[in-house]
Amino acid sequence: IDMMTLVGQYDSPFVRRVAITLHIYGLPFKRNAMSVFSDAEEMAKINPIVRIPSLVLEDGGVLIDSGAMIDYLDGLAGPSQSLTPAQEPERQRVLQIMAYATAAIDKLGTITYEHAFHPPQHVSQDWMARCHRQLEGALQVLEEIPKEPYFLGETLTQADITTGVMIGYMKLGRYKPFPSAAYPTLEALSQRLETLDAFAAARPSPEETMPSTVKG
């Protein structure tokens, strides 16, 4: 294996944040844009859990969690270039923002899959209401943190990347579009980030989308 291979489609914010990190660090990689739905059997050969992303390393090892991948890539980049600060208090601040953003992604995914896998009459409205409250709680926290222009001022960090891909995922609008008017600082951050080359290079193509309805 002559370079890393990132497995997964860019409509996944977890795949996308790894790709953006690779681009920013200037680390060469190949991509295998297989789908967890249509390519499940092939996916299982790489990742038995059949989840994305997977990152196949140069030595053939496989990382299967985007957080682990980012930690690994930070190590390759070194402390001076790392998008996750090595020193406190900046490190704790970035990790906390990332935690809110990944929680929002998880809730968005839950909402998306509930509607994809269940016909309307079988969607749990109580469960959806709870997920929406949790999502909105995370968005409100992220909205209120100053961004001048990024969470740590002029320095782009993994907090911005993870929040940016979360907003991008919400803007795919599978279930409910991103309410830009309700979250103006997040909307402004998203617009800034999407002009960056690394974000543009990891934008999902029209073919990289989850089926609107998922058959068992």
C-alpha positions as CSV (number, residue, x, y, z in Angstrom):
1,I,0.0,0.0,0.0
2,D,1.7,3.2,-1.1
3,M,-0.7,5.7,0.6
4,M,-3.7,5.8,2.9
5,T,-7.1,5.0,1.6
6,L,-10.2,6.7,3.1
7,V,-13.3,4.5,2.8
8,G,-16.8,6.1,2.6
9,Q,-18.9,8.8,1.0
10,Y,-18.6,12.5,1.6
11,D,-22.3,12.9,2.5
12,S,-21.1,11.4,5.8
13,P,-19.8,14.3,8.0
14,F,-17.5,11.8,9.7
15,V,-15.9,10.8,6.4
16,R,-15.8,14.4,5.3
17,R,-14.0,15.7,8.4
18,V,-11.3,13.1,8.0
19,A,-10.9,14.0,4.3
20,I,-10.7,17.7,5.1
21,T,-8.1,17.0,7.8
22,L,-6.0,15.0,5.3
23,H,-6.2,17.8,2.7
24,I,-5.2,20.5,5.2
25,Y,-2.2,18.4,6.4
26,G,-1.2,17.8,2.8
27,L,-1.2,14.0,3.3
28,P,-1.8,12.1,0.1
29,F,-4.6,9.6,0.1
30,K,-6.8,7.5,-2.1
31,R,-10.6,7.2,-1.6
32,N,-12.9,4.2,-1.9
33,A,-16.3,5.8,-2.1
34,M,-18.3,2.6,-1.3
35,S,-21.6,2.8,0.4
36,V,-22.6,1.1,3.7
37,F,-26.0,0.3,2.0
38,S,-25.2,-0.9,-1.5
39,D,-21.7,-2.2,-0.8
40,A,-22.3,-3.7,2.6
41,E,-20.7,-7.1,1.9
42,E,-17.5,-5.5,0.5
43,M,-17.5,-3.0,3.3
44,A,-17.6,-5.8,5.9
45,K,-14.2,-7.1,4.5
46,I,-12.6,-3.8,5.5
47,N,-14.7,-3.0,8.6
48,P,-16.7,-5.8,10.1
49,I,-19.0,-3.3,11.8
50,V,-19.9,-2.0,8.3
51,R,-19.6,1.6,9.3
52,I,-17.8,4.6,7.7
53,P,-15.3,6.0,7.7
54,S,-12.5,3.5,7.6
55,L,-8.9,4.6,7.0
56,V,-6.6,1.9,5.6
57,L,-3.1,2.8,6.6
58,E,0.1,2.4,4.6
59,D,1.0,-0.7,6.5
60,G,-2.4,-2.3,5.9
61,G,-3.8,-1.5,9.3
62,V,-7.3,-0.1,9.5
63,L,-8.7,2.6,11.8
64,I,-12.5,2.6,12.0
65,D,-13.5,5.7,14.0
66,S,-13.1,9.2,12.8
67,G,-11.9,10.4,16.2
68,A,-9.2,7.8,16.2
69,M,-8.3,8.8,12.6
70,I,-8.0,12.5,13.5
71,D,-5.9,11.6,16.5
72,Y,-3.6,9.5,14.3
73,L,-3.4,12.3,11.6
74,D,-2.7,14.9,14.3
75,G,0.3,12.7,15.3
76,L,1.6,12.6,11.7
77,A,1.2,16.4,11.5
78,G,3.0,17.0,14.7
79,P,2.1,19.4,17.6
80,S,3.0,22.6,15.7
81,Q,0.6,21.8,12.8
82,S,-2.0,19.8,14.6
83,L,-5.6,21.1,14.2
84,T,-6.3,19.8,17.7
85,P,-4.2,22.0,20.1
86,A,-1.6,20.2,22.2
87,Q,-1.7,22.8,25.0
88,E,-4.3,23.8,27.5
89,P,-6.7,25.6,27.8
90,E,-7.1,25.6,24.0
91,R,-7.1,21.8,23.8
92,Q,-10.0,21.4,26.3
93,R,-11.9,24.2,24.5
94,V,-11.6,22.5,21.1
95,L,-12.4,19.0,22.4
96,Q,-15.5,20.4,24.1
97,I,-16.7,22.1,20.9
98,M,-16.0,19.0,18.9
99,A,-18.1,17.0,21.4
100,Y,-21.1,19.2,20.9
101,A,-20.7,19.1,17.1
102,T,-20.4,15.3,17.0
103,A,-23.4,15.0,19.4
104,A,-25.4,17.1,16.9
105,I,-24.2,14.8,14.1
106,D,-25.3,11.7,16.0
107,K,-28.8,13.2,16.6
108,L,-29.1,14.3,13.0
109,G,-28.2,10.7,11.9
110,T,-30.7,9.2,14.3
111,I,-33.5,11.5,12.9
112,T,-32.4,10.7,9.3
113,Y,-32.4,7.0,9.8
114,E,-35.6,6.9,11.8
115,H,-37.4,8.4,8.8
116,A,-35.5,6.3,6.3
117,F,-36.1,3.0,7.9
118,H,-39.6,3.4,9.2
119,P,-42.8,4.4,7.3
120,P,-44.4,7.6,8.7
121,Q,-47.0,5.7,10.8
122,H,-44.2,3.8,12.6
123,V,-41.9,6.8,13.4
124,S,-41.8,7.4,17.1
125,Q,-42.9,11.0,17.6
126,D,-41.8,11.0,21.3
127,W,-38.3,9.7,20.3
128,M,-38.1,12.3,17.4
129,A,-39.1,15.1,19.7
130,R,-36.4,14.1,22.2
131,C,-33.8,13.9,19.5
132,H,-34.8,17.3,18.1
133,R,-34.5,18.9,21.6
134,Q,-31.0,17.4,22.0
135,L,-30.0,18.6,18.5
136,E,-31.2,22.1,19.2
137,G,-29.4,22.1,22.6
138,A,-26.1,21.4,20.9
139,L,-26.8,23.9,18.1
140,Q,-27.6,26.6,20.6
141,V,-24.4,26.1,22.6
142,L,-22.4,26.2,19.3
143,E,-24.2,29.3,18.1
144,E,-23.4,31.3,21.3
145,I,-19.7,30.6,21.3
146,P,-17.9,33.6,19.6
147,K,-16.3,32.9,16.2
148,E,-13.8,35.7,15.3
149,P,-13.7,34.3,12.6
150,Y,-13.1,30.9,14.1
151,F,-13.7,29.4,17.5
152,L,-10.1,30.2,18.5
153,G,-9.9,33.5,16.7
154,E,-7.7,33.5,13.7
155,T,-6.6,29.9,14.1
156,L,-8.5,27.2,12.2
157,T,-8.9,24.1,14.4
158,Q,-10.7,20.8,14.4
159,A,-13.5,22.5,16.3
160,D,-14.3,24.5,13.2
161,I,-13.9,21.5,10.8
162,T,-16.2,19.3,12.9
163,T,-18.8,22.0,13.3
164,G,-18.6,22.9,9.6
165,V,-19.2,19.3,8.4
166,M,-22.1,19.1,10.9
167,I,-23.8,22.1,9.3
168,G,-23.0,20.8,5.8
169,Y,-24.7,17.5,6.8
170,M,-27.7,19.4,8.0
171,K,-27.8,21.4,4.8
172,L,-28.2,18.2,2.8
173,G,-31.8,18.7,4.0
174,R,-32.8,15.0,4.0
175,Y,-35.3,15.7,6.7
176,K,-35.2,19.2,8.0
177,P,-33.1,22.0,6.4
178,F,-30.6,23.9,8.5
179,P,-32.5,26.9,10.0
180,S,-29.9,29.6,9.0
181,A,-31.9,32.5,10.4
182,A,-32.0,30.9,13.9
183,Y,-28.2,30.3,13.9
184,P,-26.6,33.2,12.1
185,T,-23.1,32.8,13.6
186,L,-23.1,29.1,12.6
187,E,-24.3,30.0,9.1
188,A,-21.5,32.6,8.8
189,L,-18.9,30.0,9.9
190,S,-20.3,27.5,7.4
191,Q,-20.0,30.0,4.5
192,R,-16.4,30.9,5.5
193,L,-15.4,27.2,5.7
194,E,-17.0,26.1,2.5
195,T,-14.8,28.6,0.6
196,L,-11.7,26.8,1.8
197,D,-10.0,24.5,-0.7
198,A,-10.0,21.5,1.7
199,F,-13.8,21.8,2.2
200,A,-14.4,22.1,-1.5
201,A,-12.3,19.1,-2.2
202,A,-14.4,17.0,0.1
203,R,-17.9,18.0,-1.0
204,P,-20.2,15.1,-1.8
205,S,-21.0,14.5,-5.4
206,P,-24.7,13.9,-6.4
207,E,-23.9,10.1,-6.5
208,E,-22.7,10.2,-2.9
209,T,-26.1,10.2,-1.1
210,M,-28.0,7.8,1.1
211,P,-31.1,6.3,-0.5
212,S,-34.2,8.3,0.3
213,T,-35.7,5.1,1.5
214,V,-33.7,2.2,2.8
215,K,-34.9,-1.2,2.1
216,G,-34.3,-3.9,4.7
